[in-house]
Amino acid sequence: MEFRSETISYSKAKCKEFKNRETYLQGKLDALDNEICRGNNHFNQQLLDEYESIKTELKDINEKKGKEAMFHSKARWLKKVRNPPIIFSI
């Protein structure tokens, strides 16, 4: 029981950290997009590199989300298939 409560609290904290990182990156990406598209005629390679870096990290986060969702879905399916309802006969 203690092991289960520890793993649940750990996974909740990890998920919250993951969501906060995603929100932070999305805000930073929006700010960079505004700065790049603001109409400055200056070509700033550093801004473009940072923009691409953040975009790549967000893409990786979204791919991880998809894999986790697939894993959980498959785990539920396997549990249904492998653990049929127990029928007690008297």
C-alpha positions as CSV (number, residue, x, y, z in Angstrom):
1,M,0.0,0.0,0.0
2,E,2.8,2.4,0.9
3,F,4.6,1.6,-2.4
4,R,1.5,2.4,-4.3
5,S,0.9,5.7,-2.6
6,E,4.5,6.7,-3.2
7,T,4.4,5.8,-6.9
8,I,1.1,7.7,-7.3
9,S,2.4,10.9,-5.7
10,Y,5.6,10.6,-7.7
11,S,3.7,10.3,-11.0
12,K,1.4,13.2,-10.1
13,A,4.4,15.4,-9.4
14,K,6.1,14.3,-12.6
15,C,3.0,15.0,-14.6
16,K,2.6,18.5,-13.1
17,E,6.3,19.2,-13.8
18,F,5.8,18.0,-17.4
19,K,2.7,20.2,-17.9
20,N,4.4,23.3,-16.4
21,R,7.3,22.8,-18.7
22,E,5.0,22.5,-21.7
23,T,3.1,25.7,-20.7
24,Y,6.3,27.6,-20.2
25,L,7.7,26.5,-23.6
26,Q,4.5,27.4,-25.3
27,G,4.5,30.9,-23.8
28,K,8.1,31.4,-24.8
29,L,7.4,30.1,-28.3
30,D,4.5,32.6,-28.7
31,A,6.7,35.5,-27.4
32,L,9.5,34.6,-29.8
33,D,7.0,34.3,-32.7
34,N,5.7,37.8,-31.9
35,E,9.2,39.1,-31.8
36,I,10.2,37.5,-35.0
37,C,7.0,38.6,-36.9
38,R,6.8,42.1,-35.3
39,G,8.2,43.5,-38.5
40,N,11.8,44.1,-37.7
41,N,13.9,44.1,-40.8
42,H,16.8,42.7,-38.9
43,F,17.7,39.1,-39.5
44,N,18.5,37.5,-36.1
45,Q,19.8,34.0,-36.4
46,Q,20.0,33.5,-32.7
47,L,16.2,34.1,-32.3
48,L,15.4,31.7,-35.1
49,D,17.7,29.0,-33.6
50,E,16.0,29.4,-30.2
51,Y,12.6,29.3,-31.9
52,E,13.5,26.0,-33.6
53,S,14.9,24.6,-30.5
54,I,11.8,25.2,-28.5
55,K,9.6,24.0,-31.3
56,T,11.6,20.7,-31.4
57,E,11.3,20.3,-27.6
58,L,7.5,20.8,-27.7
59,K,7.3,18.3,-30.6
60,D,9.2,15.8,-28.4
61,I,6.8,16.4,-25.5
62,N,3.8,15.9,-27.7
63,E,5.2,12.6,-29.0
64,K,5.8,11.4,-25.4
65,K,2.2,12.2,-24.6
66,G,1.0,10.1,-27.5
67,K,3.2,7.2,-26.5
68,E,2.0,7.4,-22.9
69,A,-1.6,7.5,-24.0
70,M,-1.1,4.5,-26.2
71,F,0.6,2.6,-23.4
72,H,-2.2,3.3,-20.9
73,S,-4.8,2.4,-23.4
74,K,-3.1,-0.9,-24.3
75,A,-2.6,-1.7,-20.5
76,R,-6.3,-1.2,-19.9
77,W,-7.1,-3.5,-22.9
78,L,-4.8,-6.2,-21.7
79,K,-6.2,-6.1,-18.3
80,K,-9.7,-6.6,-19.7
81,V,-8.6,-9.5,-21.9
82,R,-6.3,-11.3,-19.4
83,N,-8.5,-10.8,-16.3
84,P,-11.9,-12.0,-17.2
85,P,-14.6,-11.5,-14.6
86,I,-14.4,-14.0,-11.8
87,I,-17.6,-16.0,-11.4
88,F,-18.2,-17.6,-8.1
89,S,-20.4,-20.7,-8.1
90,I,-21.9,-22.0,-5.0
